[in-house]
């Protein structure tokens, strides 16, 4: 089944280069969108990690007591 579909698809794409170009363009656009989404997700994760590591504002400074 796989070889027959591959052969027919190859023949179709060779006979219809405009369709092949549209399919390739959509695949490239999808790849760019995936990369942009990954960058945005990574940026958000980095920002959250930096915000979490900061100490909250309610903590008081250390005080030394001499008994």
DRENKOL-972079 format. One record per residue (C-alpha): x negated, z, y negated; residue in one letter; residue number from 1. Coordinates in Angstrom, 1 decimal, padded with zeros to 4 digits. Example, Ala and Ser with C-alpha at 12.3 -4.5 7.8 and 13.67 -1.06 7.14 Angstrom:
// residues 2
<bavo <-012.3, 007.8, 004.5>, "A", 1>
<bavo <-013.7, 007.1, 001.1>, "S", 2>
//
This chain:
// residues 67
<bavo <000.0, 000.0, 000.0>, "X", 1>
<bavo <-002.8, 000.9, -002.4>, "X", 2>
<bavo <-004.7, -002.3, -001.9>, "X", 3>
<bavo <-001.5, -004.4, -002.4>, "X", 4>
<bavo <-000.6, -002.6, -005.6>, "X", 5>
<bavo <-004.2, -003.0, -006.9>, "X", 6>
<bavo <-004.3, -006.7, -006.1>, "X", 7>
<bavo <-000.9, -007.4, -007.7>, "X", 8>
<bavo <-001.7, -005.3, -010.8>, "X", 9>
<bavo <-005.1, -007.0, -011.2>, "X", 10>
<bavo <-003.4, -010.4, -011.0>, "X", 11>
<bavo <-000.7, -009.4, -013.5>, "X", 12>
<bavo <-003.2, -008.1, -016.0>, "X", 13>
<bavo <-005.3, -011.2, -015.7>, "X", 14>
<bavo <-002.3, -013.4, -016.3>, "X", 15>
<bavo <-001.1, -011.2, -019.3>, "X", 16>
<bavo <-004.2, -010.2, -021.3>, "X", 17>
<bavo <-002.0, -009.0, -024.2>, "X", 18>
<bavo <-000.3, -006.4, -022.0>, "X", 19>
<bavo <-003.7, -005.3, -020.6>, "X", 20>
<bavo <-005.0, -004.8, -024.2>, "X", 21>
<bavo <-001.9, -002.7, -025.1>, "X", 22>
<bavo <-002.4, -000.5, -022.0>, "X", 23>
<bavo <-006.0, 000.0, -022.8>, "X", 24>
<bavo <-005.2, 000.8, -026.4>, "X", 25>
<bavo <-002.7, 003.4, -025.3>, "X", 26>
<bavo <-005.2, 005.0, -022.9>, "X", 27>
<bavo <-007.8, 005.2, -025.7>, "X", 28>
<bavo <-005.3, 006.7, -028.1>, "X", 29>
<bavo <-004.3, 009.3, -025.5>, "X", 30>
<bavo <-008.0, 010.1, -025.0>, "X", 31>
<bavo <-008.5, 010.7, -028.7>, "X", 32>
<bavo <-005.4, 012.9, -028.9>, "X", 33>
<bavo <-006.7, 015.0, -025.9>, "X", 34>
<bavo <-010.1, 015.4, -027.6>, "X", 35>
<bavo <-008.5, 016.4, -030.9>, "X", 36>
<bavo <-006.2, 018.9, -029.2>, "X", 37>
<bavo <-009.2, 020.4, -027.3>, "X", 38>
<bavo <-011.1, 020.7, -030.6>, "X", 39>
<bavo <-008.2, 022.4, -032.3>, "X", 40>
<bavo <-007.6, 024.8, -029.3>, "X", 41>
<bavo <-011.3, 025.7, -029.3>, "X", 42>
<bavo <-011.4, 026.3, -033.0>, "X", 43>
<bavo <-008.3, 028.6, -032.7>, "X", 44>
<bavo <-010.0, 030.5, -029.9>, "X", 45>
<bavo <-013.2, 031.0, -031.9>, "X", 46>
<bavo <-011.3, 032.2, -035.0>, "X", 47>
<bavo <-009.3, 034.7, -032.9>, "X", 48>
<bavo <-012.5, 036.0, -031.3>, "X", 49>
<bavo <-014.1, 036.5, -034.7>, "X", 50>
<bavo <-011.1, 038.3, -036.0>, "X", 51>
<bavo <-010.7, 040.6, -033.0>, "X", 52>
<bavo <-014.4, 041.7, -033.1>, "X", 53>
<bavo <-014.1, 043.0, -036.6>, "X", 54>
<bavo <-013.3, 046.7, -037.0>, "X", 55>
<bavo <-009.9, 047.7, -038.3>, "X", 56>
<bavo <-009.7, 049.0, -041.9>, "X", 57>
<bavo <-008.4, 052.4, -041.0>, "X", 58>
<bavo <-011.6, 053.7, -039.5>, "X", 59>
<bavo <-013.5, 056.3, -041.6>, "X", 60>
<bavo <-017.2, 056.3, -042.1>, "X", 61>
<bavo <-019.3, 058.6, -040.0>, "X", 62>
<bavo <-019.8, 062.1, -041.4>, "X", 63>
<bavo <-022.6, 064.3, -040.3>, "X", 64>
<bavo <-021.8, 068.0, -040.2>, "X", 65>
<bavo <-024.6, 070.7, -040.1>, "X", 66>
<bavo <-023.4, 073.9, -038.4>, "X", 67>
//
